[in-house]
Amino acid sequence: MVVLKILSILLLGESKLGWAALKLPFIAGLWHMFRKSGVDPRWALVPCARTYMLSRCAGREPEGRVLSVTEFLLLPLQILQLSQIEAGYLAALGDRAETVLLLVGVVDLALTFVQIVYWVRVSAGLTEVYGVSRRWIVLWLLFPFIPALVYGFNAKYQPAWKLEDIREELARAVSGGFVEAGEGLTVNLQKRTVTEFFQKKTLLRDIHLNIKPGHMVLLLGGSGAGKTTFLNAVNGYEKADAEVMLNGGNLYKQYKKMQFEIGFVPQQELMREKDTAEATLLDAAKLRLPFNVSAARRKERVRQVLEIFGLTPARHTLVEKMSGGQKKRLSIAMEFLSNPSLFILDEPDSGLDGVMARELMQQLRKIADMGKIVLVITHTPDRVIDLFDDVIVLAKDSARTGRLAFYGSIAEARAFFGRKKMEEIVRAVSGRDEGGEGRADELIARFAEVQHG
Amino acid sequence: MAEKSAGASRRFRIRHRGRGAQVFIYLGKQLRMFVYQNDWKVLPMAALIAGLVGMVIRRRLFVNMEGSLMGAFALTCVGIWNGCFNSIQVICRERSIVKREHRSGMHISAYVFSHMLYQGMLCLLQTGVTMYVLHLTGVQFPEKGLFTPWLIADIGISVFIVSYAADMLSLWMSALSHSTTAAMTVMPFVLIFQLIFSGGMLSLPKWSAGLTRYTISNYGLRVICAQTDYNNRPLVAAWNTLERMQGQEIGGTVTLGQVLDLLGDKENPAVEEIRAAEVGRVFTLGEVKAALESSVTVKRLLETRLADGVTLGDVLGLLKADRLLERYRDVQLGGVTTVGRLADALSANEDVAQLRDRGVTFRTTVGRLLDLAGKDRVRDYIQRRAMEASFTEEYSNTRENILSNWMTLVSFALLYALLAAVTLEFIDHDKR
């Protein structure tokens, strides 16, 4: 009987045989749900892993990790709490039995709380994916076998998207070719992967391009297409399986020496709010300018930069008191101090009105005209598109990997996509679940053909 | 092209500021934050906390064991509290900024070291304020210190090291946390752990007692107890409890045999003192006469008629007993013995042996018993024995012991700072 109960815990996660029996229709339901989501249905038979896979189907992978680990930790606790086993170790422990029992109980309680909270989150994800009422969460929580059976067996219930990797063939088919290192920035990115919870994910692949000095380039793409990942890979901060050459230097091999050749302006204004603009720049200058630059020259450089970015009147103002536009300019000015040859800006115009955004972009244009490369992500490109030379379009393919869907001049982009506005191009490459046209795979393949014949 | 590449390579060879120089950049930043970001508020807060604690411990700290322990615990708590709240948010509140600056060439080690220096200064100031406020509230530091001529300075050093170690622990927590909310959620657990496992105030189950080796509070308590000379202070709790019980009635039945056996126990050190007590005294015949004359019973006896019209007094008068007693008034009678000898004699007496099983029921109060035994003697005895029983090796008031605890606390601080630096080195792996 004990062996049967232990087996029941290990396979079904329940010690009471009645409850364990209810897990069988749950597993049957999961089997079909996994099929619908493009997951190997055999995962439904594996304890702990089935919860993780279900969370992935719900688009709640991080929660799934916690849930499956919690489930795994609860297994031995459940076994320890079986009356026959409990009696055995309590007798053996003697005086310490009470303490051990208390500890087991406390840990069990804490893990159960965690499980409930995360199970609610995963259930909420499932209701979103299946487009049903949030009231289903209650059923998922109390009698999970009912929604599992309904979602699994009823053809009416279909997930909004699939977790598939079956398009890997397509991904291989359109692998891009190597671009010869030239003047300016040359990127040959084969792959950018991350390993999360024993799973290797490909975030980006096959991006090969060369950007000439003096060019201001727009980086476009739908949500999750890997724009920020691409920028991080290009600036060498998060290395990819790639070769990034900047003005003849290999960025990955000489990162420490070349890091000041790149100015990366993050999306948020990451500056200390209680510091003045001048103090912020002076400290940034100390970090970014060479060691042998005298204090007087450093101050002079800060004065120049304040002047260039129109911040001279606000130089003694605390950052927290500055307007949104001033903060953005200050953030860019910090990177400009070291006179880098590559400028990367992640949504510099977010939170700015049209006039201020245009002013800022004009400033960036001026920087590009100084012979520098300026690479910008923006979600409102059309109001400033005349300031850009080129556009890079990244798209998420059906394997959810960021791919190059286009790189060329603005005019070429309009011709390639048959759209006038950049926002329409983004819509074309975005998935249907994001309100787009879901043409990413087609456009990726077409551009690969154009690029490499 | 080759020329250009060589030029680029030369350009990349430019040297930037190293770790040492960067420390001062961040130290400057933190000093500005002290003024602008209201970090200065920790000083009046420290004064407030010290004031509250001072009012509680001022009359107890150097008086007895309990006061020393409580005071040491309170001072340790002050140190831990100050330290923890100094740095719990300092890294996590600017985590994204740190990430950006790290990307721009900032060395994590320089950043953490600047925090170590800045937090050290903050702890030093707080300790100064704390000790000054304790002095103002009337805490007396009577004795000379083992390391400085002033005990207040010695204890100040301990409070400083405790707060600094707690500060570094919090700095590590701050480096681990990704947001201020997360840090403030973790903080109470850290504090509770430190307070419960301080090892002095709460008696812990055996299995968990070992955990005290890993808490700052344990070493803080040890060092301050040592400095307040805990082991040489009386333990008053036992006597105070007994004194509070004075009005309580106690009673029971004992046999003569039990009393004699107790008094005859020569191995029992508690009985030894009673056995040594002297009983009886030498008196003169004159004193006997005076006592007899003042006794009503004797008076009645003298008036007792022996025959018609003749009383005992008449007979004694005829015998000139009065004059006889007067003549021999300086003759000494009686003698002094000890309770022990008396008890031994009674135990050896055959007639008394026959009475051994005779029971005596008594009812009295604790107070009367204390009076009987001598209150002062009992108090001194109980306090001395309780003090001996509470002797704790770890609280020895020696330079070696204090120095060893200081060193342990400094090691804790350095370890936590190192952990903070190592943790922060992984900042690039933050969720993107």
Interface residues (C-beta under 8 A of the other chain):
Chain A: R96 T99 T228 T229 N232 N235 Y237 E238 N247 G248 G249 Q254 K257 M258 Q259 F260 E261 F264 P266 Q268 L270 M271 R272 K274 D275 A279 D283 A284 K286 L287 R288 L289 P290 F291 N292 L318 M334 E335
Chain B: M1 K4 S5 A8 S9 R11 F12 R13 I14 R15 H16 R17 G18 A21 Q22 I25 G28 K29 R32 M33 Y36 Q37 E94 S96 I97 K99 R100 E101 R103 S104 G105 M106 P205 W207 D428 R432
